[in-house]
């Protein structure tokens, strides 16, 4: 059930610590499909067949390049960002190897696969990732069959946006990774 709050109503933002405590005491189950964005618990949309296919294909194609660079491919795990009110769970993050008891935070590349989540992925999430200084952010839209590549985070926004079509190849700056969009769609 979606809840909409009138903009004139002051809202107290939840923090990452609040969310951690809510999980600890059982208010939120560890497997609930939610993420904390700008102080609000947001329901994650169910994955379509196209979304799941893109995730499987991206993992298979990206893993060798990420491992060769001495990095990890973190699938659908929370990112610890400098913001105390956001803890997104991107479909993928390319991160330095992180100890078992630590949430990753220093992502070099974040990838979201969008279908019904396009507005959130290109809006609030892009701002959150840019504010965190994540150098590169890809949004693969499986419905429109395109990818929006964000680069150059400055003051909470990306300075470079490029839309690639299904015949194009996305190449990462942070790691030697090139992925043909047709292989994901």
N, C-alpha and C positions, 0 to 999 in steps of 0.2 A: 504494500500500500504506500503510495507516494504521499508525502506531506509537504505542503507549500506554506511558507511563512511570509506574511506580509512584510514588506521592506521597512515599515515604520515600527515594527516590533523589535526591540533590542534583544539580541540572542547572545547567550553566553557560550563562547566556543569551547568545545571539548579539546583536550590536549592529548598528545601521544601518551603521556603518563596516565591520564584518565582512562584512555582506551586499554592500556596495559592492565590497569587495576580492574576494569570491567571484565576483562578476560579472566584474570586471576580469581575473581570471586564468582564467576559463572554468569554474570549478567549478559555477556556476549560469549558465544561459543567460539572456540578457536577455528572451527570450520565454517562459521557464518560468512557469507559472501558479501562482505562490506569492506570499505576502506575509509580512512579519515582524510577528508579534503577540506582545507580551510576551516577546520573546527567543526565540521559536520560529518556524521556517519552517513555514507552514501552507499546505497545498495548497488552491487555490481550486477550487470545484466547477465542473464543466462547466455551461454555460448551457443551460437548456431553451428551447424555442420561446417560451413565455410570458415568460421572462426577457428574451430578445432583443427581443421585441415591446415590452415595457415600456421598455427602454432606448432603442429607436428613437423611440418616442412621446414619452418624457420629454425627450429631446434636442430634438426638433422643437418641443415646446410651451414649453420653458424658455428656449431660446436667445434669442428676441427680448427677453424681459424682462431676462435677465441682461446682454445687450449694451447695452440701453437704460440700465442702471444703471452702465455703465462697468466691468463685471466680466467674468470669463471663466467658461465652463462647462468644467470639466476632467473628461473622461470616462476612467474606468478608468486613472488615473495615480497613481503613489505620492505620498503626502502626507508632507512633512517636518514632523514634530511635535516638540514639546519633549522627548519621550521618546527616549532613546538606544537603546531596545530594541523600538520599534514603528515600522513604516512600512507602514500599511495602504494598499490600493489600492481606494478606494471606487468604486462604479459612477459616481457623479458627485460633484463638489465645486464649489461656487460660490466663486470665489476672486478676489482682486484680480489685475489683469493682472500676469503674472510674466515676467521676462526668460527668454529661450530656454534659457540654461544653468543655470537655477535650478529646483529642485523647489518646487512650491507648498507652503505650510504654513498660511497664515492663512485657512482656510476659514470662510465665514460660514454655509454650509449644506452638509451631507454627506447623500447619498442612497445607500442600498443597496437593491438589488432582491433579495429573498430567495425561495428555494423550499426547497431542501435546506439552505441556510446560515442558516436562521432562528435557531437556537440560538446560533451564533457572532455573528450580526449584533445580536441583542438582548442578548447577554451580554458577552463580552470586548470586542467592538468598541464597544459603547455606553460601556463604562467607559473605553476608550482615548480615544474622542472627547471624553467629558466631562472627563477629566483634562487633555486638551489645550485645554480651554476653548472648544471649538467650540459656538457658541450654539444651533445647531439641527441635529437629526439625524433624518432620516426613514428608516424601514424599510418598504418596500412588499413585502408578502407576496403573491405572485401566486397561491399555492395557496389561501390563506385569503381572498383577495380583500379585503384590508384593509391599512391603513397605520398604523404606530405612530409618532407624532410626539413627539420628545423635545426638551425645552427647559429652560433654566435650569441649566447645569452648575455644580455645587458639589462640591468635594472628591471628584472622580472618579465622580460619578453625576449623572444628570439629575433635577431636582426636579419636573418636570412631564412626565407621559406621557399621551398621549391617543390612543385608537384610533379611527380613522375607517373607515367602511364604504365599499363600492363606490359608493354614491350620494352620498357626501360629496365636498367639495373641500378640498384641502390648500392653506393659504395660508402663505407664508413671512413671517417677521418682518423678515429682513435685506434682502430685495429684494422689489420689487412683483411677486410671482409667485403665481399661484393655478392649481392644476391639479386638474381633476376626475378622481377616481380611475377612473371609468368609461372615460375616454379612455386609460388606461394598461393596462387589463385587457381 
